[in-house]
């Protein structure tokens, strides 16, 4: 863990300042009195927002952008060592921090810090905890990996001792975090371009679990296999949560006419009361219990917790209603792991519809190749599956895998359609009244729904 004097009001340069997390960190430093500047590869709405806040942003990135008098430079995992600004900062001998290092140092500024980790569910659970803390008038600082409507973005600067953030396991970046309250939602195979397999992933989560402060609380999903391995060496108080089991657990789950769940929340056998959610799916009952457990351990009363959960309407790209097209409902969802796909399609079953149509854009070649059979198995619940080309993210197409491989495994009802234009044409010709169409993936597949609902 690094130490930064946040009272120094120095000068910071961000390489990739337009990113979801980076933009929020830039906003935080500016609020603390730092002079903040940065660069990005392309113009974007976030770049324009930062400029509107008074932050100078240069596009594109270039070696000459780096100021010689910067006190430190911040960069993300997406910045490669051959990036011209990265190279120039090194040549100048400037102090350089990763995004995670800066976020971890920032976390130390707060008495009640919360981190939410896990293979999936982080953004929603972080949003739920944020909603509860806002309902409790705790004025929290929030860093979330998606747009949260209640804060009009992905970052909120608060002015109390409360801080909440997502903690991503990729490249072990969350090892820079030492939260007081720590939630681990699930541990599954993912990011196999970095991790060597499940044993490596579990070791990583164990190291992160041990980062929980000794006077804090680690909340662990009761469904995680062999929890003793994850808890080895943990000195903080440990609680569990889940559906039907755990220190904090949900029972008697029902669904209203619109498919949204309600249930009773328990702690150690005590019925705390009934909770109504405004988001879909059994997986969100589990996420809600994680949020409830963290906030209850922080001393927030159940009545406030249930109000905060009820007021949570979701984050953008998490089962987000986009509109109607030819009488079909279009939903967009961020699911990009087989477990997430199953959870999303399970939630979809609670919504009245005739046919379930999924447009799935797989995310990264390495994930697609490693989890190919699991993707096909998860998607088989849909009536029709359209598969555009893989979203490459940080990778290049050199692994010999394509979305067509998923279509082959699925067989009838699955169509490999490489382009978004092709997918849109298919839906324009084949969509029917009372279809439920879900665009799904962590890339830019949402553009298909935007195009159709914009017609």
C-alpha positions as CSV (number, residue, x, y, z in Angstrom):
1,X,0.0,0.0,0.0
2,X,1.3,3.4,-1.0
3,X,0.9,6.6,1.1
4,X,-0.2,9.9,-0.6
5,X,-0.4,13.2,1.2
6,X,-3.8,14.3,0.1
7,X,-3.3,17.7,1.8
8,X,-0.4,18.6,-0.5
9,X,-2.6,19.9,-3.3
10,X,0.0,19.0,-5.9
11,X,-0.3,18.3,-9.6
12,X,-1.6,15.0,-11.0
13,X,-1.6,13.7,-14.6
14,X,-4.0,10.9,-15.6
15,X,-3.2,8.7,-18.6
16,X,-6.6,7.5,-19.7
17,X,-8.6,10.0,-17.7
18,X,-11.8,9.3,-19.5
19,X,-12.2,5.8,-18.1
20,X,-15.0,5.0,-15.7
21,X,-12.9,4.8,-12.5
22,X,-10.1,7.2,-13.6
23,X,-12.6,10.0,-14.2
24,X,-13.9,9.6,-10.7
25,X,-10.5,9.6,-9.1
26,X,-9.6,12.8,-11.0
27,X,-12.8,14.4,-9.7
28,X,-11.9,13.4,-6.1
29,X,-8.4,14.9,-6.4
30,X,-9.8,18.1,-7.8
31,X,-12.2,18.3,-4.9
32,X,-9.2,17.9,-2.6
33,X,-7.5,20.9,-4.2
34,X,-5.1,19.2,-6.6
35,X,-4.4,20.5,-10.0
36,X,-5.6,17.7,-12.3
37,X,-4.9,17.2,-16.0
38,X,-4.9,14.2,-18.2
39,X,-5.3,12.6,-21.6
40,X,-7.4,10.0,-23.5
41,X,-7.2,8.2,-26.8
42,X,-10.6,9.5,-28.0
43,X,-13.1,12.2,-27.4
44,X,-16.1,11.1,-25.3
45,X,-19.0,12.3,-23.2
46,X,-16.8,11.7,-20.1
47,X,-14.0,13.8,-21.6
48,X,-16.4,16.6,-22.2
49,X,-17.8,16.3,-18.7
50,X,-14.3,16.6,-17.2
51,X,-13.5,19.6,-19.3
52,X,-16.8,21.1,-18.1
53,X,-15.5,20.7,-14.5
54,X,-12.4,22.6,-15.4
55,X,-10.0,19.7,-15.9
56,X,-7.8,20.0,-19.0
57,X,-7.9,16.9,-21.1
58,X,-5.8,16.3,-24.2
59,X,-6.7,14.0,-27.1
60,X,-5.0,11.9,-28.4
61,X,-2.2,10.7,-26.1
62,X,1.3,11.9,-26.9
63,X,4.6,12.1,-25.2
64,X,4.7,15.9,-25.3
65,X,1.5,16.0,-23.2
66,X,3.3,14.9,-20.0
67,X,4.1,18.0,-17.8
68,X,7.5,17.9,-16.3
69,X,6.3,19.4,-13.1
70,X,3.7,16.7,-12.3
71,X,3.9,15.4,-8.8
72,X,2.7,12.1,-9.9
73,X,1.1,10.2,-12.9
74,X,-1.8,7.8,-12.7
75,X,-2.4,5.1,-15.3
76,X,-4.7,2.1,-15.8
77,X,-4.1,-1.6,-16.5
78,X,-5.1,-0.8,-20.1
79,X,-2.0,1.4,-20.6
80,X,0.8,-0.7,-22.1
81,X,4.5,0.0,-21.4
82,X,5.0,1.3,-25.0
83,X,2.3,4.0,-24.5
84,X,4.1,7.3,-25.5
85,X,3.0,9.1,-22.3
86,X,3.9,6.1,-20.1
87,X,7.4,6.0,-21.7
88,X,7.8,9.8,-21.4
89,X,6.8,9.8,-17.7
90,X,9.4,7.1,-17.0
91,X,12.0,9.1,-18.9
92,X,11.3,12.1,-16.7
93,X,11.6,10.1,-13.6
94,X,8.1,11.0,-12.4
95,X,6.3,9.2,-9.6
96,X,3.8,6.8,-11.1
97,X,0.8,5.1,-9.6
98,X,-1.6,2.6,-10.9
99,X,-5.3,3.4,-10.7
100,X,-5.7,0.8,-8.0
101,X,-2.8,2.2,-6.0
102,X,-4.3,5.6,-6.0
103,X,-7.8,4.2,-5.1
104,X,-6.2,2.2,-2.2
105,X,-4.4,5.2,-0.8
106,X,-7.6,7.2,-1.1
107,X,-9.5,4.5,0.8
108,X,-7.2,5.0,3.8
109,X,-8.6,8.5,4.2
110,X,-12.0,7.1,5.3
111,X,-12.9,5.6,8.7
112,X,-15.7,3.4,7.3
113,X,-14.5,2.0,4.0
114,X,-16.4,-0.7,2.1
115,X,-15.1,-2.9,-0.8
116,X,-17.2,-5.2,-2.9
117,X,-15.4,-8.0,-4.6
118,X,-16.4,-11.1,-6.6
119,X,-16.5,-12.5,-10.1
120,X,-19.9,-10.8,-10.8
121,X,-22.5,-8.7,-9.1
122,X,-20.1,-6.1,-7.9
123,X,-21.7,-3.0,-9.6
124,X,-25.2,-3.9,-8.5
125,X,-24.3,-4.7,-4.9
126,X,-22.1,-1.5,-4.7
127,X,-25.1,0.4,-6.0
128,X,-27.4,-1.2,-3.4
129,X,-25.0,-0.3,-0.5
130,X,-24.7,3.2,-1.9
131,X,-28.5,3.6,-2.0
132,X,-28.7,2.5,1.7
133,X,-25.9,4.9,2.8
134,X,-27.6,7.8,0.9
135,X,-30.9,6.9,2.5
136,X,-29.2,6.9,5.9
137,X,-27.8,10.5,5.1
138,X,-24.2,9.3,5.5
139,X,-23.0,11.5,2.6
140,X,-20.7,8.7,1.3
141,X,-18.0,8.9,-1.3
142,X,-18.9,6.4,-4.0
143,X,-16.8,4.8,-6.8
144,X,-18.8,2.4,-8.9
145,X,-18.1,0.5,-12.2
146,X,-21.3,1.7,-13.9
147,X,-23.6,4.7,-14.1
148,X,-25.8,4.9,-11.0
149,X,-28.8,7.2,-11.7
150,X,-29.2,8.4,-8.2
151,X,-25.7,10.0,-8.3
152,X,-25.9,10.9,-12.0
153,X,-22.8,9.0,-12.9
154,X,-20.1,6.6,-11.6
155,X,-18.5,8.7,-8.8
156,X,-19.8,10.8,-6.0
157,X,-17.6,12.9,-3.7
158,X,-18.9,12.9,-0.2
159,X,-17.5,14.7,2.9
160,X,-17.8,12.1,5.7
161,X,-15.9,9.0,6.7
162,X,-18.0,6.7,4.5
163,X,-16.5,5.3,1.3
164,X,-17.7,2.5,-1.0
165,X,-16.0,1.0,-4.0
166,X,-15.9,-2.0,-6.3
167,X,-12.8,-4.2,-5.9
168,X,-11.9,-6.0,-9.2
169,X,-9.6,-9.0,-9.0
170,X,-8.1,-8.6,-12.5
171,X,-4.3,-8.3,-12.3
172,X,-4.8,-8.5,-8.5
173,X,-5.5,-4.8,-8.4
174,X,-7.7,-5.2,-5.4
175,X,-4.7,-6.3,-3.3
176,X,-4.0,-2.5,-3.0
177,X,-7.2,-2.1,-0.9
178,X,-7.5,-2.5,2.8
179,X,-11.2,-2.0,3.6
180,X,-12.9,-2.0,7.0
181,X,-16.0,-3.7,5.5
182,X,-15.4,-6.3,2.8
183,X,-17.9,-8.3,0.8
184,X,-16.9,-11.3,-1.4
185,X,-19.8,-12.2,-3.6
186,X,-18.6,-15.2,-5.5
187,X,-15.4,-16.8,-6.8
188,X,-15.5,-18.3,-10.3
189,X,-13.3,-18.8,-13.3
190,X,-12.7,-15.6,-15.1
191,X,-9.9,-13.3,-16.4
192,X,-8.0,-16.4,-17.5
193,X,-5.7,-14.3,-19.6
194,X,-4.2,-13.3,-16.2
195,X,-5.0,-16.1,-13.7
196,X,-3.7,-19.6,-14.2
197,X,-6.9,-21.3,-13.0
198,X,-9.2,-21.7,-10.1
199,X,-6.5,-22.4,-7.6
200,X,-4.7,-19.2,-8.5
201,X,-8.0,-17.3,-8.4
202,X,-8.8,-18.6,-4.9
203,X,-5.4,-17.7,-3.6
204,X,-5.9,-14.2,-4.9
205,X,-9.2,-13.9,-3.1
206,X,-7.7,-15.2,0.1
207,X,-5.0,-12.6,-0.1
208,X,-7.7,-9.9,-0.6
209,X,-9.8,-11.3,2.3
210,X,-6.8,-11.0,4.6
211,X,-6.6,-7.3,3.7
212,X,-9.8,-6.7,5.7
213,X,-8.9,-4.5,8.7
214,X,-8.8,-6.4,12.0
215,X,-11.6,-4.2,13.5
216,X,-13.7,-4.7,10.5
217,X,-16.0,-7.3,9.0
218,X,-15.6,-9.7,6.1
219,X,-18.9,-10.8,4.6
220,X,-18.7,-14.0,2.5
221,X,-21.3,-15.7,0.3
222,X,-22.4,-18.9,2.0
223,X,-22.4,-20.7,-1.4
224,X,-18.6,-20.3,-1.9
225,X,-16.9,-23.7,-1.9
226,X,-14.4,-24.6,0.8
227,X,-14.6,-21.2,2.5
228,X,-11.9,-22.1,5.0
229,X,-9.3,-21.7,2.2
230,X,-10.6,-18.2,1.5
231,X,-10.7,-17.3,5.2
232,X,-7.2,-18.6,6.1
233,X,-5.3,-15.9,7.9
234,X,-8.3,-13.5,8.1
235,X,-8.3,-11.6,11.5
236,X,-11.5,-9.6,11.0
237,X,-14.9,-10.7,12.1
238,X,-16.5,-13.1,9.5
239,X,-20.2,-13.3,8.6
240,X,-21.9,-15.1,5.7
241,X,-24.9,-14.3,3.6
242,X,-27.1,-16.0,1.1
243,X,-30.5,-17.3,0.0
244,X,-31.8,-19.8,2.5
245,X,-28.5,-19.9,4.5
246,X,-25.9,-17.7,6.1
247,X,-25.7,-15.3,9.0
248,X,-27.8,-13.0,6.8
249,X,-30.2,-14.8,4.6
250,X,-33.4,-14.5,2.6
251,X,-36.5,-16.7,3.0
252,X,-40.0,-17.0,1.6
253,X,-39.1,-15.4,-1.8
254,X,-42.1,-14.4,-3.9
255,X,-42.5,-12.3,-7.1
256,X,-45.0,-9.5,-7.8
257,X,-47.0,-9.3,-11.0
258,X,-44.1,-7.5,-12.7
259,X,-41.6,-10.2,-11.8
260,X,-39.8,-8.2,-9.0
261,X,-38.9,-10.2,-5.9
262,X,-39.9,-9.6,-2.3
263,X,-38.8,-11.7,0.7
264,X,-38.1,-11.9,4.4
265,X,-34.6,-11.0,5.7
266,X,-33.1,-12.9,8.6
267,X,-30.0,-12.5,10.8
268,X,-29.0,-15.6,12.9
269,X,-32.6,-16.8,12.8
270,X,-34.2,-13.4,13.7
271,X,-36.7,-12.2,11.2
272,X,-35.7,-8.6,10.5
273,X,-38.6,-7.9,8.2
274,X,-39.8,-7.9,4.6
275,X,-37.8,-6.4,1.8
276,X,-39.3,-5.4,-1.6
277,X,-36.9,-4.9,-4.6
278,X,-37.3,-2.9,-7.7
279,X,-34.8,-4.9,-9.7
280,X,-35.3,-8.4,-11.1
281,X,-34.0,-11.9,-10.4
282,X,-33.0,-14.3,-7.7
283,X,-29.4,-13.2,-8.1
284,X,-30.5,-9.7,-6.9
285,X,-32.0,-11.2,-3.8
286,X,-28.6,-12.5,-3.1
287,X,-27.0,-9.2,-3.9
288,X,-29.5,-7.4,-1.6
289,X,-28.6,-9.7,1.3
290,X,-24.9,-8.9,0.8
291,X,-25.8,-5.1,0.9
292,X,-28.0,-5.6,3.9
293,X,-25.4,-7.6,5.7
294,X,-22.7,-5.0,5.2
295,X,-24.9,-2.1,6.2
296,X,-26.3,-3.9,9.2
297,X,-22.8,-4.6,10.4
298,X,-22.1,-0.9,10.0
299,X,-24.9,-0.2,12.5
300,X,-27.6,1.0,10.1
301,X,-31.1,0.1,11.1
302,X,-33.2,-2.3,9.2
303,X,-36.0,0.2,8.4
304,X,-33.4,2.4,6.6
305,X,-31.8,-0.6,4.9
306,X,-35.1,-1.8,3.4
307,X,-36.0,1.7,2.2
308,X,-32.6,2.0,0.6
309,X,-33.0,-1.3,-1.1
310,X,-36.5,-0.5,-2.3
311,X,-35.4,2.8,-3.8
312,X,-32.5,1.2,-5.7
313,X,-33.7,1.1,-9.3
314,X,-30.6,-0.5,-10.8
315,X,-27.6,0.8,-12.6
316,X,-27.3,1.4,-16.3
317,X,-26.7,-1.8,-18.4
318,X,-28.0,-4.0,-15.6
319,X,-31.3,-5.4,-16.9
320,X,-32.0,-1.9,-18.2
321,X,-35.3,-1.3,-20.0
322,X,-34.5,0.4,-23.4
323,X,-37.9,0.6,-25.0
324,X,-40.2,-1.0,-27.4
325,X,-39.7,-2.2,-31.0
326,X,-42.6,-3.6,-33.1
327,X,-44.3,-4.5,-29.8
328,X,-41.2,-6.3,-28.4
329,X,-39.6,-5.2,-25.2
330,X,-35.9,-4.5,-25.4
331,X,-33.7,-4.9,-22.3
332,X,-29.9,-4.4,-22.1
333,X,-27.7,-6.2,-19.7
334,X,-24.0,-6.3,-18.9
335,X,-23.8,-10.1,-18.4
336,X,-20.6,-11.5,-19.9
337,X,-19.9,-14.6,-17.8
338,X,-22.0,-17.8,-18.0
339,X,-23.2,-17.5,-14.4
340,X,-24.3,-13.9,-15.1
341,X,-26.1,-15.0,-18.3
342,X,-28.0,-17.7,-16.4
343,X,-29.0,-15.2,-13.7
344,X,-30.2,-12.7,-16.3
345,X,-32.2,-15.3,-18.3
346,X,-33.7,-16.7,-15.0
347,X,-34.9,-13.1,-14.2
348,X,-36.3,-12.8,-17.7
349,X,-38.5,-15.8,-17.1
350,X,-40.4,-13.9,-14.5
351,X,-41.5,-11.2,-17.0
352,X,-44.5,-12.1,-19.2
353,X,-43.4,-12.7,-22.8
354,X,-43.8,-15.2,-25.7
355,X,-40.3,-15.6,-27.1
356,X,-36.9,-14.8,-25.5
357,X,-34.5,-13.4,-28.0
358,X,-30.8,-12.8,-26.9
359,X,-28.1,-10.9,-28.8
360,X,-25.0,-11.9,-27.0
361,X,-21.6,-10.3,-27.7
362,X,-18.9,-12.3,-26.0
363,X,-16.2,-10.3,-24.3
364,X,-12.5,-11.1,-25.0
365,X,-11.2,-14.1,-27.0
366,X,-9.5,-15.7,-23.9
367,X,-12.8,-15.8,-21.9
368,X,-14.7,-17.1,-24.9
369,X,-12.2,-19.9,-25.6
370,X,-11.9,-20.9,-21.9
371,X,-15.7,-20.9,-21.2
372,X,-17.0,-21.9,-24.6
373,X,-19.2,-24.9,-23.5
374,X,-20.5,-22.9,-20.5
375,X,-21.6,-20.0,-22.7
376,X,-23.5,-22.4,-24.9
377,X,-25.1,-24.1,-22.0
378,X,-26.2,-20.8,-20.4
379,X,-27.6,-19.4,-23.6
380,X,-29.7,-22.5,-24.5
381,X,-32.5,-21.1,-22.3
382,X,-33.2,-18.5,-25.0
383,X,-35.5,-19.3,-28.0
384,X,-33.4,-17.3,-30.5
385,X,-29.7,-16.4,-30.0
386,X,-27.9,-13.9,-32.3
387,X,-24.1,-13.9,-32.0
388,X,-22.1,-10.9,-33.4
389,X,-18.3,-10.9,-33.4
390,X,-16.4,-11.0,-30.1
391,X,-15.6,-7.7,-28.4
392,X,-11.8,-7.8,-28.2
393,X,-11.2,-5.3,-25.4
394,X,-7.5,-5.5,-24.6
395,X,-6.9,-8.6,-26.8
396,X,-6.0,-9.4,-30.4
397,X,-7.7,-12.1,-32.5
398,X,-5.0,-14.8,-32.3
399,X,-6.6,-17.6,-30.3
400,X,-8.6,-19.2,-33.1
401,X,-12.1,-18.8,-31.5
402,X,-15.1,-16.9,-32.7
403,X,-18.8,-16.3,-31.8
404,X,-19.6,-18.8,-34.5
405,X,-18.2,-21.5,-32.3
406,X,-21.0,-20.7,-29.7
407,X,-23.6,-20.8,-32.5
408,X,-22.3,-24.3,-33.6
409,X,-22.6,-25.7,-30.1
410,X,-26.1,-24.2,-29.7
411,X,-27.4,-25.5,-33.0
412,X,-31.0,-24.7,-34.1
413,X,-32.2,-21.2,-33.2
414,X,-28.6,-19.8,-32.9
415,X,-27.2,-17.5,-35.6
416,X,-23.7,-16.2,-36.1
417,X,-24.2,-12.7,-37.5
418,X,-20.8,-10.9,-37.4
419,X,-22.0,-7.3,-37.6
420,X,-24.4,-5.2,-35.6
421,X,-26.0,-4.1,-38.8
422,X,-26.8,-7.7,-39.6
423,X,-28.2,-8.3,-36.2
424,X,-30.4,-5.2,-36.5
425,X,-31.7,-6.3,-39.9
426,X,-32.5,-9.8,-38.5
427,X,-34.5,-8.2,-35.7
428,X,-36.3,-5.8,-37.9
429,X,-37.4,-8.7,-40.1
430,X,-38.2,-11.2,-37.4
431,X,-39.2,-9.4,-34.1
432,X,-42.8,-10.0,-33.0
433,X,-45.2,-8.5,-30.6
434,X,-44.6,-9.8,-27.0
435,X,-41.0,-10.9,-27.7
436,X,-38.5,-10.1,-25.0
437,X,-35.2,-9.1,-26.6
438,X,-32.1,-8.8,-24.5
439,X,-28.8,-7.3,-25.8
440,X,-26.2,-8.8,-23.6
441,X,-22.4,-8.3,-23.1
442,X,-19.8,-6.1,-21.6
443,X,-18.9,-4.5,-24.9
444,X,-20.9,-2.1,-27.1
445,X,-23.8,-4.5,-28.0
446,X,-26.2,-2.0,-26.4
447,X,-25.9,0.0,-29.6
448,X,-28.3,-2.5,-31.3
449,X,-31.0,-1.8,-28.8
450,X,-30.4,2.0,-29.1
451,X,-30.7,1.8,-32.9
452,X,-33.9,-0.2,-32.8
453,X,-35.7,1.9,-30.1
454,X,-34.6,5.0,-31.9
455,X,-36.4,4.0,-35.1
